[in-house]
Amino acid sequence: MASLFVAATIAVYGFVMKYVLQNVAKSAQSTK
């Protein structure tokens, strides 16, 4: 049960980081 919670947390964290990095890349391109 604990391992499942950890796996879900890592998956969500990775998804959020991916989304944030994409937004940062977009803002950087639009700034240039």
MOLIN-V377296 format. One line per field, one symbol per residue. ss: DSSP state (@ for helix, = for strand, . for the rest). phi: phi as a letter, one per 40 degrees, with the letter a starting at -180 (. if undefined). A space follows every 10 residues. Layout:
ss->???
phi->???
This chain:
ss->.@@@@@@@@@ @@@@@@@@@@ @@@@@@@@@@ @.
phi->.ccccccccc cccccccccc cccccccccc cc
